[in-house]
């Protein structure tokens, strides 16, 4: 694949996107809500069926959901780690990037030990804002909650595109 932006090669863009997700996901896993919210555009949307069947729109609504999830995790004494793997990056219209990856969500509870909590297909639409990437659209599809009528394509006009959860209370 030969993705070239006006300023850098595909390899440079891919490395930048990897670094973006490393910071974003670590902030999610550590409950740094304001930092996570800053990685979304002001008008971002997030959907993660079945728990979040209707899109959550905007930073303030995302912030409220993330705070609620962080409080529930703290009260339960649970930690979640997301392993973001098998990432593909494709160019989209107007310089956006379509990012699709698998996410393994590992749960560690107060009883000790860790186990696989969920396996997800995840996709984001990234846009460049103020010389950094931000998430404009996120769709999460948990493998154990696949709708019979849903395929592996984004519900809109995007092909082969699904998203990662932003810390919703279902932890996927």
HELIX and SHEET records of a PDB file:
HELIX    1   1 UNK A   10  UNK A   29  1                                  20    
HELIX    2   2 UNK A   33  UNK A   37  1                                   5    
HELIX    3   3 UNK A   59  UNK A   76  1                                  18    
HELIX    4   4 UNK A   93  UNK A   95  5                                   3    
HELIX    5   5 UNK A  143  UNK A  145  5                                   3    
SHEET    1   A 6 UNK A  52  UNK A  57  0                                        
SHEET    2   A 6 UNK A  40  UNK A  49 -1                                        
SHEET    3   A 6 UNK A 132  UNK A 142  1                                        
SHEET    4   A 6 UNK A 114  UNK A 129 -1                                        
SHEET    5   A 6 UNK A  97  UNK A 108 -1                                        
SHEET    6   A 6 UNK A  79  UNK A  91 -1                                        
END                                                                             
